[in-house]
Amino acid sequence: MDILGTDVDDIIDQVDLKLQVKKLYSKINKVLKDREKVIVELRYGLVDGECKTQREIADMLGISRSYVSRIEKRAIKKLNKSLNGDGCID
């Protein structure tokens, strides 16, 4: 019984995680401006699975590392507000 319960719990957790990831991607597309979206995707490896440093992103975009940092911080705040502001993720 314990083993069966653990397997079901794992499956539920996996499904829940997939739903939350899908909702996060949806919020990224709805809430963030193009540059914010690009920086978040590159920084956290959302496109190719390879996380980039702020310096690498800055070099790619031709902007300063500190500007990348500010944009990233603003984007994370927007996402956090959007995901938690209405009390649920959707």
PDB file with one MODEL, atoms N, CA, C and O in Angstrom:
MODEL        1
ATOM      1  N   MET A   1       0.826  -1.198   0.000  1.00  0.00           N
ATOM      2  CA  MET A   1       0.000   0.000   0.000  1.00  0.00           C
ATOM      3  C   MET A   1       0.865   1.255   0.000  1.00  0.00           C
ATOM      4  O   MET A   1       0.566   2.203  -0.727  1.00  0.00           O
ATOM      5  N   ASP A   2       1.933   1.284   0.801  1.00  0.00           N
ATOM      6  CA  ASP A   2       2.808   2.448   0.839  1.00  0.00           C
ATOM      7  C   ASP A   2       3.471   2.694  -0.513  1.00  0.00           C
ATOM      8  O   ASP A   2       3.607   3.837  -0.949  1.00  0.00           O
ATOM      9  N   ILE A   3       3.874   1.632  -1.158  1.00  0.00           N
ATOM     10  CA  ILE A   3       4.529   1.777  -2.462  1.00  0.00           C
ATOM     11  C   ILE A   3       3.547   2.337  -3.479  1.00  0.00           C
ATOM     12  O   ILE A   3       3.886   3.243  -4.240  1.00  0.00           O
ATOM     13  N   LEU A   4       2.343   1.808  -3.494  1.00  0.00           N
ATOM     14  CA  LEU A   4       1.317   2.297  -4.412  1.00  0.00           C
ATOM     15  C   LEU A   4       1.023   3.764  -4.161  1.00  0.00           C
ATOM     16  O   LEU A   4       0.892   4.545  -5.103  1.00  0.00           O
ATOM     17  N   GLY A   5       0.916   4.148  -2.874  1.00  0.00           N
ATOM     18  CA  GLY A   5       0.664   5.540  -2.528  1.00  0.00           C
ATOM     19  C   GLY A   5       1.778   6.449  -3.001  1.00  0.00           C
ATOM     20  O   GLY A   5       1.519   7.554  -3.477  1.00  0.00           O
ATOM     21  N   THR A   6       2.996   6.001  -2.878  1.00  0.00           N
ATOM     22  CA  THR A   6       4.139   6.793  -3.312  1.00  0.00           C
ATOM     23  C   THR A   6       4.117   6.971  -4.827  1.00  0.00           C
ATOM     24  O   THR A   6       4.368   8.071  -5.319  1.00  0.00           O
ATOM     25  N   ASP A   7       3.824   5.919  -5.567  1.00  0.00           N
ATOM     26  CA  ASP A   7       3.778   6.007  -7.025  1.00  0.00           C
ATOM     27  C   ASP A   7       2.714   6.991  -7.487  1.00  0.00           C
ATOM     28  O   ASP A   7       2.961   7.800  -8.382  1.00  0.00           O
ATOM     29  N   VAL A   8       1.544   6.926  -6.890  1.00  0.00           N
ATOM     30  CA  VAL A   8       0.454   7.836  -7.252  1.00  0.00           C
ATOM     31  C   VAL A   8       0.847   9.272  -6.910  1.00  0.00           C
ATOM     32  O   VAL A   8       0.603  10.190  -7.693  1.00  0.00           O
ATOM     33  N   ASP A   9       1.453   9.463  -5.742  1.00  0.00           N
ATOM     34  CA  ASP A   9       1.891  10.797  -5.344  1.00  0.00           C
ATOM     35  C   ASP A   9       2.912  11.354  -6.327  1.00  0.00           C
ATOM     36  O   ASP A   9       2.852  12.528  -6.693  1.00  0.00           O
ATOM     37  N   ASP A  10       3.842  10.516  -6.754  1.00  0.00           N
ATOM     38  CA  ASP A  10       4.850  10.958  -7.722  1.00  0.00           C
ATOM     39  C   ASP A  10       4.198  11.378  -9.037  1.00  0.00           C
ATOM     40  O   ASP A  10       4.571  12.396  -9.620  1.00  0.00           O
ATOM     41  N   ILE A  11       3.249  10.613  -9.492  1.00  0.00           N
ATOM     42  CA  ILE A  11       2.556  10.929 -10.747  1.00  0.00           C
ATOM     43  C   ILE A  11       1.790  12.244 -10.604  1.00  0.00           C
ATOM     44  O   ILE A  11       1.824  13.080 -11.507  1.00  0.00           O
ATOM     45  N   ILE A  12       1.114  12.427  -9.498  1.00  0.00           N
ATOM     46  CA  ILE A  12       0.368  13.667  -9.260  1.00  0.00           C
ATOM     47  C   ILE A  12       1.321  14.856  -9.217  1.00  0.00           C
ATOM     48  O   ILE A  12       1.040  15.907  -9.792  1.00  0.00           O
ATOM     49  N   ASP A  13       2.454  14.683  -8.531  1.00  0.00           N
ATOM     50  CA  ASP A  13       3.448  15.761  -8.469  1.00  0.00           C
ATOM     51  C   ASP A  13       3.986  16.105  -9.850  1.00  0.00           C
ATOM     52  O   ASP A  13       4.165  17.280 -10.170  1.00  0.00           O
ATOM     53  N   GLN A  14       4.245  15.096 -10.667  1.00  0.00           N
ATOM     54  CA  GLN A  14       4.760  15.329 -12.021  1.00  0.00           C
ATOM     55  C   GLN A  14       3.736  16.063 -12.882  1.00  0.00           C
ATOM     56  O   GLN A  14       4.087  16.987 -13.617  1.00  0.00           O
ATOM     57  N   VAL A  15       2.499  15.664 -12.795  1.00  0.00           N
ATOM     58  CA  VAL A  15       1.435  16.327 -13.562  1.00  0.00           C
ATOM     59  C   VAL A  15       1.282  17.767 -13.100  1.00  0.00           C
ATOM     60  O   VAL A  15       1.160  18.677 -13.920  1.00  0.00           O
ATOM     61  N   ASP A  16       1.289  17.975 -11.782  1.00  0.00           N
ATOM     62  CA  ASP A  16       1.169  19.321 -11.228  1.00  0.00           C
ATOM     63  C   ASP A  16       2.327  20.201 -11.687  1.00  0.00           C
ATOM     64  O   ASP A  16       2.120  21.356 -12.061  1.00  0.00           O
ATOM     65  N   LEU A  17       3.534  19.665 -11.660  1.00  0.00           N
ATOM     66  CA  LEU A  17       4.707  20.416 -12.108  1.00  0.00           C
ATOM     67  C   LEU A  17       4.575  20.801 -13.582  1.00  0.00           C
ATOM     68  O   LEU A  17       4.868  21.937 -13.957  1.00  0.00           O
ATOM     69  N   LYS A  18       4.138  19.865 -14.410  1.00  0.00           N
ATOM     70  CA  LYS A  18       3.975  20.157 -15.836  1.00  0.00           C
ATOM     71  C   LYS A  18       2.932  21.252 -16.066  1.00  0.00           C
ATOM     72  O   LYS A  18       3.110  22.108 -16.932  1.00  0.00           O
ATOM     73  N   LEU A  19       1.859  21.224 -15.300  1.00  0.00           N
ATOM     74  CA  LEU A  19       0.831  22.258 -15.430  1.00  0.00           C
ATOM     75  C   LEU A  19       1.373  23.623 -15.006  1.00  0.00           C
ATOM     76  O   LEU A  19       1.102  24.632 -15.657  1.00  0.00           O
ATOM     77  N   GLN A  20       2.137  23.651 -13.919  1.00  0.00           N
ATOM     78  CA  GLN A  20       2.700  24.909 -13.455  1.00  0.00           C
ATOM     79  C   GLN A  20       3.724  25.466 -14.451  1.00  0.00           C
ATOM     80  O   GLN A  20       3.782  26.676 -14.671  1.00  0.00           O
ATOM     81  N   VAL A  21       4.522  24.591 -15.044  1.00  0.00           N
ATOM     82  CA  VAL A  21       5.497  25.029 -16.043  1.00  0.00           C
ATOM     83  C   VAL A  21       4.771  25.618 -17.259  1.00  0.00           C
ATOM     84  O   VAL A  21       5.177  26.649 -17.795  1.00  0.00           O
ATOM     85  N   LYS A  22       3.710  24.959 -17.679  1.00  0.00           N
ATOM     86  CA  LYS A  22       2.919  25.454 -18.811  1.00  0.00           C
ATOM     87  C   LYS A  22       2.341  26.835 -18.510  1.00  0.00           C
ATOM     88  O   LYS A  22       2.344  27.719 -19.366  1.00  0.00           O
ATOM     89  N   LYS A  23       1.847  27.010 -17.290  1.00  0.00           N
ATOM     90  CA  LYS A  23       1.288  28.299 -16.887  1.00  0.00           C
ATOM     91  C   LYS A  23       2.371  29.372 -16.820  1.00  0.00           C
ATOM     92  O   LYS A  23       2.132  30.526 -17.175  1.00  0.00           O
ATOM     93  N   LEU A  24       3.566  28.985 -16.360  1.00  0.00           N
ATOM     94  CA  LEU A  24       4.679  29.933 -16.306  1.00  0.00           C
ATOM     95  C   LEU A  24       5.036  30.412 -17.711  1.00  0.00           C
ATOM     96  O   LEU A  24       5.205  31.612 -17.930  1.00  0.00           O
ATOM     97  N   TYR A  25       5.151  29.496 -18.655  1.00  0.00           N
ATOM     98  CA  TYR A  25       5.456  29.884 -20.039  1.00  0.00           C
ATOM     99  C   TYR A  25       4.370  30.793 -20.601  1.00  0.00           C
ATOM    100  O   TYR A  25       4.665  31.743 -21.326  1.00  0.00           O
ATOM    101  N   SER A  26       3.134  30.508 -20.271  1.00  0.00           N
ATOM    102  CA  SER A  26       2.031  31.353 -20.718  1.00  0.00           C
ATOM    103  C   SER A  26       2.177  32.770 -20.158  1.00  0.00           C
ATOM    104  O   SER A  26       2.010  33.748 -20.887  1.00  0.00           O
ATOM    105  N   LYS A  27       2.487  32.875 -18.875  1.00  0.00           N
ATOM    106  CA  LYS A  27       2.680  34.193 -18.247  1.00  0.00           C
ATOM    107  C   LYS A  27       3.871  34.920 -18.855  1.00  0.00           C
ATOM    108  O   LYS A  27       3.817  36.131 -19.069  1.00  0.00           O
ATOM    109  N   ILE A  28       4.943  34.190 -19.134  1.00  0.00           N
ATOM    110  CA  ILE A  28       6.121  34.807 -19.756  1.00  0.00           C
ATOM    111  C   ILE A  28       5.716  35.458 -21.071  1.00  0.00           C
ATOM    112  O   ILE A  28       6.122  36.584 -21.359  1.00  0.00           O
ATOM    113  N   ASN A  29       4.931  34.765 -21.857  1.00  0.00           N
ATOM    114  CA  ASN A  29       4.511  35.299 -23.155  1.00  0.00           C
ATOM    115  C   ASN A  29       3.527  36.450 -23.037  1.00  0.00           C
ATOM    116  O   ASN A  29       3.521  37.342 -23.885  1.00  0.00           O
ATOM    117  N   LYS A  30       2.692  36.449 -22.000  1.00  0.00           N
ATOM    118  CA  LYS A  30       1.679  37.490 -21.841  1.00  0.00           C
ATOM    119  C   LYS A  30       2.203  38.740 -21.141  1.00  0.00           C
ATOM    120  O   LYS A  30       1.837  39.854 -21.515  1.00  0.00           O
ATOM    121  N   VAL A  31       3.053  38.569 -20.134  1.00  0.00           N
ATOM    122  CA  VAL A  31       3.404  39.652 -19.227  1.00  0.00           C
ATOM    123  C   VAL A  31       4.678  40.396 -19.634  1.00  0.00           C
ATOM    124  O   VAL A  31       4.775  41.608 -19.447  1.00  0.00           O
ATOM    125  N   LEU A  32       5.643  39.680 -20.184  1.00  0.00           N
ATOM    126  CA  LEU A  32       6.949  40.294 -20.428  1.00  0.00           C
ATOM    127  C   LEU A  32       7.053  40.941 -21.800  1.00  0.00           C
ATOM    128  O   LEU A  32       6.473  40.473 -22.780  1.00  0.00           O
ATOM    129  N   LYS A  33       7.806  42.026 -21.838  1.00  0.00           N
ATOM    130  CA  LYS A  33       8.153  42.653 -23.110  1.00  0.00           C
ATOM    131  C   LYS A  33       9.184  41.773 -23.804  1.00  0.00           C
ATOM    132  O   LYS A  33       9.777  40.892 -23.180  1.00  0.00           O
ATOM    133  N   ASP A  34       9.396  42.013 -25.096  1.00  0.00           N
ATOM    134  CA  ASP A  34      10.287  41.153 -25.888  1.00  0.00           C
ATOM    135  C   ASP A  34      11.680  41.019 -25.282  1.00  0.00           C
ATOM    136  O   ASP A  34      12.193  39.908 -25.152  1.00  0.00           O
ATOM    137  N   ARG A  35      12.287  42.125 -24.917  1.00  0.00           N
ATOM    138  CA  ARG A  35      13.656  42.077 -24.379  1.00  0.00           C
ATOM    139  C   ARG A  35      13.691  41.348 -23.046  1.00  0.00           C
ATOM    140  O   ARG A  35      14.615  40.578 -22.783  1.00  0.00           O
ATOM    141  N   GLU A  36      12.693  41.585 -22.204  1.00  0.00           N
ATOM    142  CA  GLU A  36      12.617  40.885 -20.914  1.00  0.00           C
ATOM    143  C   GLU A  36      12.477  39.379 -21.142  1.00  0.00           C
ATOM    144  O   GLU A  36      13.119  38.574 -20.468  1.00  0.00           O
ATOM    145  N   LYS A  37      11.638  39.021 -22.089  1.00  0.00           N
ATOM    146  CA  LYS A  37      11.415  37.608 -22.406  1.00  0.00           C
ATOM    147  C   LYS A  37      12.709  36.950 -22.881  1.00  0.00           C
ATOM    148  O   LYS A  37      13.054  35.859 -22.427  1.00  0.00           O
ATOM    149  N   VAL A  38      13.418  37.603 -23.784  1.00  0.00           N
ATOM    150  CA  VAL A  38      14.673  37.059 -24.307  1.00  0.00           C
ATOM    151  C   VAL A  38      15.680  36.855 -23.178  1.00  0.00           C
ATOM    152  O   VAL A  38      16.340  35.818 -23.112  1.00  0.00           O
ATOM    153  N   ILE A  39      15.794  37.834 -22.300  1.00  0.00           N
ATOM    154  CA  ILE A  39      16.769  37.746 -21.213  1.00  0.00           C
ATOM    155  C   ILE A  39      16.402  36.624 -20.248  1.00  0.00           C
ATOM    156  O   ILE A  39      17.279  35.869 -19.829  1.00  0.00           O
ATOM    157  N   VAL A  40      15.142  36.500 -19.890  1.00  0.00           N
ATOM    158  CA  VAL A  40      14.719  35.426 -18.988  1.00  0.00           C
ATOM    159  C   VAL A  40      14.950  34.061 -19.643  1.00  0.00           C
ATOM    160  O   VAL A  40      15.444  33.136 -18.998  1.00  0.00           O
ATOM    161  N   GLU A  41      14.595  33.941 -20.910  1.00  0.00           N
ATOM    162  CA  GLU A  41      14.785  32.671 -21.614  1.00  0.00           C
ATOM    163  C   GLU A  41      16.257  32.280 -21.678  1.00  0.00           C
ATOM    164  O   GLU A  41      16.606  31.122 -21.448  1.00  0.00           O
ATOM    165  N   LEU A  42      17.117  33.241 -21.989  1.00  0.00           N
ATOM    166  CA  LEU A  42      18.551  32.944 -22.066  1.00  0.00           C
ATOM    167  C   LEU A  42      19.143  32.673 -20.685  1.00  0.00           C
ATOM    168  O   LEU A  42      19.933  31.745 -20.510  1.00  0.00           O
ATOM    169  N   ARG A  43      18.761  33.473 -19.728  1.00  0.00           N
ATOM    170  CA  ARG A  43      19.338  33.383 -18.378  1.00  0.00           C
ATOM    171  C   ARG A  43      19.032  32.044 -17.719  1.00  0.00           C
ATOM    172  O   ARG A  43      19.884  31.476 -17.036  1.00  0.00           O
ATOM    173  N   TYR A  44      17.820  31.540 -17.922  1.00  0.00           N
ATOM    174  CA  TYR A  44      17.389  30.319 -17.256  1.00  0.00           C
ATOM    175  C   TYR A  44      17.314  29.114 -18.189  1.00  0.00           C
ATOM    176  O   TYR A  44      16.795  28.068 -17.800  1.00  0.00           O
ATOM    177  N   GLY A  45      17.825  29.245 -19.414  1.00  0.00           N
ATOM    178  CA  GLY A  45      17.900  28.120 -20.334  1.00  0.00           C
ATOM    179  C   GLY A  45      16.553  27.572 -20.760  1.00  0.00           C
ATOM    180  O   GLY A  45      16.407  26.364 -20.949  1.00  0.00           O
ATOM    181  N   LEU A  46      15.567  28.441 -20.913  1.00  0.00           N
ATOM    182  CA  LEU A  46      14.219  27.993 -21.235  1.00  0.00           C
ATOM    183  C   LEU A  46      14.046  27.572 -22.687  1.00  0.00           C
ATOM    184  O   LEU A  46      13.074  26.895 -23.023  1.00  0.00           O
ATOM    185  N   VAL A  47      14.970  27.962 -23.546  1.00  0.00           N
ATOM    186  CA  VAL A  47      14.845  27.612 -24.957  1.00  0.00           C
ATOM    187  C   VAL A  47      15.656  26.359 -25.280  1.00  0.00           C
ATOM    188  O   VAL A  47      15.134  25.402 -25.853  1.00  0.00           O
ATOM    189  N   ASP A  48      16.924  26.373 -24.913  1.00  0.00           N
ATOM    190  CA  ASP A  48      17.809  25.269 -25.287  1.00  0.00           C
ATOM    191  C   ASP A  48      18.367  24.489 -24.100  1.00  0.00           C
ATOM    192  O   ASP A  48      19.190  23.592 -24.281  1.00  0.00           O
ATOM    193  N   GLY A  49      17.929  24.821 -22.896  1.00  0.00           N
ATOM    194  CA  GLY A  49      18.400  24.120 -21.711  1.00  0.00           C
ATOM    195  C   GLY A  49      19.757  24.584 -21.210  1.00  0.00           C
ATOM    196  O   GLY A  49      20.272  24.045 -20.230  1.00  0.00           O
ATOM    197  N   GLU A  50      20.340  25.568 -21.864  1.00  0.00           N
ATOM    198  CA  GLU A  50      21.654  26.079 -21.475  1.00  0.00           C
ATOM    199  C   GLU A  50      21.505  27.474 -20.865  1.00  0.00           C
ATOM    200  O   GLU A  50      21.160  28.433 -21.555  1.00  0.00           O
ATOM    201  N   CYS A  51      21.768  27.569 -19.567  1.00  0.00           N
ATOM    202  CA  CYS A  51      21.691  28.853 -18.872  1.00  0.00           C
ATOM    203  C   CYS A  51      22.897  29.712 -19.237  1.00  0.00           C
ATOM    204  O   CYS A  51      24.026  29.225 -19.299  1.00  0.00           O
ATOM    205  N   LYS A  52      22.648  30.972 -19.474  1.00  0.00           N
ATOM    206  CA  LYS A  52      23.721  31.915 -19.811  1.00  0.00           C
ATOM    207  C   LYS A  52      23.951  32.869 -18.642  1.00  0.00           C
ATOM    208  O   LYS A  52      23.040  33.146 -17.862  1.00  0.00           O
ATOM    209  N   THR A  53      25.171  33.360 -18.537  1.00  0.00           N
ATOM    210  CA  THR A  53      25.475  34.360 -17.517  1.00  0.00           C
ATOM    211  C   THR A  53      24.986  35.719 -17.993  1.00  0.00           C
ATOM    212  O   THR A  53      24.713  35.924 -19.176  1.00  0.00           O
ATOM    213  N   GLN A  54      24.884  36.634 -17.051  1.00  0.00           N
ATOM    214  CA  GLN A  54      24.486  37.995 -17.428  1.00  0.00           C
ATOM    215  C   GLN A  54      25.507  38.591 -18.384  1.00  0.00           C
ATOM    216  O   GLN A  54      25.137  39.320 -19.305  1.00  0.00           O
ATOM    217  N   ARG A  55      26.779  38.297 -18.184  1.00  0.00           N
ATOM    218  CA  ARG A  55      27.833  38.807 -19.069  1.00  0.00           C
ATOM    219  C   ARG A  55      27.656  38.265 -20.486  1.00  0.00           C
ATOM    220  O   ARG A  55      27.773  39.023 -21.449  1.00  0.00           O
ATOM    221  N   GLU A  56      27.376  36.972 -20.633  1.00  0.00           N
ATOM    222  CA  GLU A  56      27.161  36.385 -21.958  1.00  0.00           C
ATOM    223  C   GLU A  56      25.964  37.027 -22.656  1.00  0.00           C
ATOM    224  O   GLU A  56      26.017  37.335 -23.846  1.00  0.00           O
ATOM    225  N   ILE A  57      24.903  37.219 -21.913  1.00  0.00           N
ATOM    226  CA  ILE A  57      23.702  37.845 -22.487  1.00  0.00           C
ATOM    227  C   ILE A  57      24.000  39.287 -22.895  1.00  0.00           C
ATOM    228  O   ILE A  57      23.585  39.737 -23.962  1.00  0.00           O
ATOM    229  N   ALA A  58      24.717  39.997 -22.043  1.00  0.00           N
ATOM    230  CA  ALA A  58      25.077  41.384 -22.344  1.00  0.00           C
ATOM    231  C   ALA A  58      25.881  41.456 -23.637  1.00  0.00           C
ATOM    232  O   ALA A  58      25.633  42.321 -24.477  1.00  0.00           O
ATOM    233  N   ASP A  59      26.836  40.558 -23.797  1.00  0.00           N
ATOM    234  CA  ASP A  59      27.642  40.538 -25.018  1.00  0.00           C
ATOM    235  C   ASP A  59      26.793  40.210 -26.245  1.00  0.00           C
ATOM    236  O   ASP A  59      26.979  40.800 -27.309  1.00  0.00           O
ATOM    237  N   MET A  60      25.861  39.270 -26.092  1.00  0.00           N
ATOM    238  CA  MET A  60      24.989  38.888 -27.205  1.00  0.00           C
ATOM    239  C   MET A  60      24.090  40.046 -27.644  1.00  0.00           C
ATOM    240  O   MET A  60      23.865  40.252 -28.837  1.00  0.00           O
ATOM    241  N   LEU A  61      23.581  40.795 -26.666  1.00  0.00           N
ATOM    242  CA  LEU A  61      22.620  41.858 -26.964  1.00  0.00           C
ATOM    243  C   LEU A  61      23.260  43.235 -27.140  1.00  0.00           C
ATOM    244  O   LEU A  61      22.591  44.196 -27.523  1.00  0.00           O
ATOM    245  N   GLY A  62      24.549  43.320 -26.860  1.00  0.00           N
ATOM    246  CA  GLY A  62      25.242  44.597 -27.010  1.00  0.00           C
ATOM    247  C   GLY A  62      24.859  45.619 -25.953  1.00  0.00           C
ATOM    248  O   GLY A  62      24.819  46.817 -26.231  1.00  0.00           O
ATOM    249  N   ILE A  63      24.575  45.153 -24.738  1.00  0.00           N
ATOM    250  CA  ILE A  63      24.235  46.038 -23.630  1.00  0.00           C
ATOM    251  C   ILE A  63      25.134  45.694 -22.441  1.00  0.00           C
ATOM    252  O   ILE A  63      25.868  44.706 -22.482  1.00  0.00           O
ATOM    253  N   SER A  64      25.080  46.499 -21.392  1.00  0.00           N
ATOM    254  CA  SER A  64      25.928  46.246 -20.227  1.00  0.00           C
ATOM    255  C   SER A  64      25.354  45.123 -19.359  1.00  0.00           C
ATOM    256  O   SER A  64      24.155  44.847 -19.390  1.00  0.00           O
ATOM    257  N   ARG A  65      26.234  44.484 -18.585  1.00  0.00           N
ATOM    258  CA  ARG A  65      25.815  43.431 -17.676  1.00  0.00           C
ATOM    259  C   ARG A  65      24.850  43.973 -16.622  1.00  0.00           C
ATOM    260  O   ARG A  65      23.891  43.303 -16.242  1.00  0.00           O
ATOM    261  N   SER A  66      25.114  45.186 -16.159  1.00  0.00           N
ATOM    262  CA  SER A  66      24.234  45.769 -15.142  1.00  0.00           C
ATOM    263  C   SER A  66      22.834  46.040 -15.714  1.00  0.00           C
ATOM    264  O   SER A  66      21.842  45.945 -14.991  1.00  0.00           O
ATOM    265  N   TYR A  67      22.751  46.374 -16.994  1.00  0.00           N
ATOM    266  CA  TYR A  67      21.452  46.586 -17.618  1.00  0.00           C
ATOM    267  C   TYR A  67      20.696  45.258 -17.739  1.00  0.00           C
ATOM    268  O   TYR A  67      19.485  45.202 -17.528  1.00  0.00           O
ATOM    269  N   VAL A  68      21.426  44.197 -18.079  1.00  0.00           N
ATOM    270  CA  VAL A  68      20.815  42.861 -18.115  1.00  0.00           C
ATOM    271  C   VAL A  68      20.262  42.524 -16.737  1.00  0.00           C
ATOM    272  O   VAL A  68      19.152  42.005 -16.616  1.00  0.00           O
ATOM    273  N   SER A  69      21.035  42.819 -15.704  1.00  0.00           N
ATOM    274  CA  SER A  69      20.610  42.546 -14.336  1.00  0.00           C
ATOM    275  C   SER A  69      19.326  43.296 -13.993  1.00  0.00           C
ATOM    276  O   SER A  69      18.413  42.724 -13.397  1.00  0.00           O
ATOM    277  N   ARG A  70      19.252  44.563 -14.365  1.00  0.00           N
ATOM    278  CA  ARG A  70      18.057  45.365 -14.081  1.00  0.00           C
ATOM    279  C   ARG A  70      16.840  44.833 -14.830  1.00  0.00           C
ATOM    280  O   ARG A  70      15.746  44.747 -14.272  1.00  0.00           O
ATOM    281  N   ILE A  71      17.038  44.477 -16.093  1.00  0.00           N
ATOM    282  CA  ILE A  71      15.927  43.945 -16.891  1.00  0.00           C
ATOM    283  C   ILE A  71      15.457  42.612 -16.316  1.00  0.00           C
ATOM    284  O   ILE A  71      14.257  42.362 -16.205  1.00  0.00           O
ATOM    285  N   GLU A  72      16.408  41.763 -15.952  1.00  0.00           N
ATOM    286  CA  GLU A  72      16.065  40.465 -15.368  1.00  0.00           C
ATOM    287  C   GLU A  72      15.280  40.642 -14.065  1.00  0.00           C
ATOM    288  O   GLU A  72      14.271  39.972 -13.847  1.00  0.00           O
ATOM    289  N   LYS A  73      15.740  41.530 -13.221  1.00  0.00           N
ATOM    290  CA  LYS A  73      15.069  41.776 -11.943  1.00  0.00           C
ATOM    291  C   LYS A  73      13.644  42.277 -12.173  1.00  0.00           C
ATOM    292  O   LYS A  73      12.712  41.825 -11.508  1.00  0.00           O
ATOM    293  N   ARG A  74      13.474  43.206 -13.112  1.00  0.00           N
ATOM    294  CA  ARG A  74      12.148  43.745 -13.427  1.00  0.00           C
ATOM    295  C   ARG A  74      11.237  42.633 -13.967  1.00  0.00           C
ATOM    296  O   ARG A  74      10.064  42.557 -13.602  1.00  0.00           O
ATOM    297  N   ALA A  75      11.777  41.783 -14.830  1.00  0.00           N
ATOM    298  CA  ALA A  75      10.986  40.701 -15.418  1.00  0.00           C
ATOM    299  C   ALA A  75      10.543  39.704 -14.352  1.00  0.00           C
ATOM    300  O   ALA A  75       9.402  39.243 -14.366  1.00  0.00           O
ATOM    301  N   ILE A  76      11.439  39.372 -13.435  1.00  0.00           N
ATOM    302  CA  ILE A  76      11.094  38.433 -12.366  1.00  0.00           C
ATOM    303  C   ILE A  76      10.013  39.026 -11.463  1.00  0.00           C
ATOM    304  O   ILE A  76       9.103  38.319 -11.030  1.00  0.00           O
ATOM    305  N   LYS A  77      10.115  40.329 -11.181  1.00  0.00           N
ATOM    306  CA  LYS A  77       9.079  40.994 -10.377  1.00  0.00           C
ATOM    307  C   LYS A  77       7.727  40.932 -11.077  1.00  0.00           C
ATOM    308  O   LYS A  77       6.710  40.646 -10.445  1.00  0.00           O
ATOM    309  N   LYS A  78       7.714  41.199 -12.382  1.00  0.00           N
ATOM    310  CA  LYS A  78       6.461  41.146 -13.146  1.00  0.00           C
ATOM    311  C   LYS A  78       5.857  39.752 -13.103  1.00  0.00           C
ATOM    312  O   LYS A  78       4.656  39.594 -12.886  1.00  0.00           O
ATOM    313  N   LEU A  79       6.696  38.739 -13.312  1.00  0.00           N
ATOM    314  CA  LEU A  79       6.197  37.368 -13.299  1.00  0.00           C
ATOM    315  C   LEU A  79       5.668  36.989 -11.918  1.00  0.00           C
ATOM    316  O   LEU A  79       4.606  36.381 -11.790  1.00  0.00           O
ATOM    317  N   ASN A  80       6.418  37.356 -10.901  1.00  0.00           N
ATOM    318  CA  ASN A  80       5.999  37.050  -9.535  1.00  0.00           C
ATOM    319  C   ASN A  80       4.654  37.701  -9.230  1.00  0.00           C
ATOM    320  O   ASN A  80       3.763  37.063  -8.670  1.00  0.00           O
ATOM    321  N   LYS A  81       4.511  38.966  -9.597  1.00  0.00           N
ATOM    322  CA  LYS A  81       3.261  39.682  -9.364  1.00  0.00           C
ATOM    323  C   LYS A  81       2.109  39.036 -10.142  1.00  0.00           C
ATOM    324  O   LYS A  81       1.006  38.878  -9.621  1.00  0.00           O
ATOM    325  N   SER A  82       2.379  38.675 -11.371  1.00  0.00           N
ATOM    326  CA  SER A  82       1.354  38.073 -12.212  1.00  0.00           C
ATOM    327  C   SER A  82       0.933  36.690 -11.685  1.00  0.00           C
ATOM    328  O   SER A  82      -0.251  36.354 -11.679  1.00  0.00           O
ATOM    329  N   LEU A  83       1.904  35.906 -11.250  1.00  0.00           N
ATOM    330  CA  LEU A  83       1.616  34.558 -10.770  1.00  0.00           C
ATOM    331  C   LEU A  83       0.978  34.558  -9.385  1.00  0.00           C
ATOM    332  O   LEU A  83       0.122  33.723  -9.092  1.00  0.00           O
ATOM    333  N   ASN A  84       1.385  35.474  -8.552  1.00  0.00           N
ATOM    334  CA  ASN A  84       0.909  35.471  -7.167  1.00  0.00           C
ATOM    335  C   ASN A  84      -0.106  36.560  -6.870  1.00  0.00           C
ATOM    336  O   ASN A  84      -0.782  36.518  -5.841  1.00  0.00           O
ATOM    337  N   GLY A  85      -0.217  37.525  -7.754  1.00  0.00           N
ATOM    338  CA  GLY A  85      -1.094  38.663  -7.504  1.00  0.00           C
ATOM    339  C   GLY A  85      -2.559  38.304  -7.405  1.00  0.00           C
ATOM    340  O   GLY A  85      -3.295  38.896  -6.615  1.00  0.00           O
ATOM    341  N   ASP A  86      -2.990  37.338  -8.202  1.00  0.00           N
ATOM    342  CA  ASP A  86      -4.404  36.977  -8.167  1.00  0.00           C
ATOM    343  C   ASP A  86      -4.655  35.752  -7.285  1.00  0.00           C
ATOM    344  O   ASP A  86      -5.754  35.196  -7.274  1.00  0.00           O
ATOM    345  N   GLY A  87      -3.622  35.343  -6.548  1.00  0.00           N
ATOM    346  CA  GLY A  87      -3.810  34.251  -5.598  1.00  0.00           C
ATOM    347  C   GLY A  87      -3.681  32.864  -6.182  1.00  0.00           C
ATOM    348  O   GLY A  87      -3.708  31.875  -5.450  1.00  0.00           O
ATOM    349  N   CYS A  88      -3.540  32.779  -7.506  1.00  0.00           N
ATOM    350  CA  CYS A  88      -3.355  31.460  -8.106  1.00  0.00           C
ATOM    351  C   CYS A  88      -2.561  31.602  -9.390  1.00  0.00           C
ATOM    352  O   CYS A  88      -2.399  32.698  -9.927  1.00  0.00           O
ATOM    353  N   ILE A  89      -2.082  30.497  -9.857  1.00  0.00           N
ATOM    354  CA  ILE A  89      -1.342  30.476 -11.116  1.00  0.00           C
ATOM    355  C   ILE A  89      -2.326  30.084 -12.210  1.00  0.00           C
ATOM    356  O   ILE A  89      -2.966  29.034 -12.155  1.00  0.00           O
ATOM    357  N   ASP A  90      -2.427  30.965 -13.208  1.00  0.00           N
ATOM    358  CA  ASP A  90      -3.273  30.595 -14.342  1.00  0.00           C
ATOM    359  C   ASP A  90      -2.931  31.340 -15.584  1.00  0.00           C
ATOM    360  O   ASP A  90      -3.561  31.132 -16.621  1.00  0.00           O
TER     361      ASP A  90
ENDMDL
END
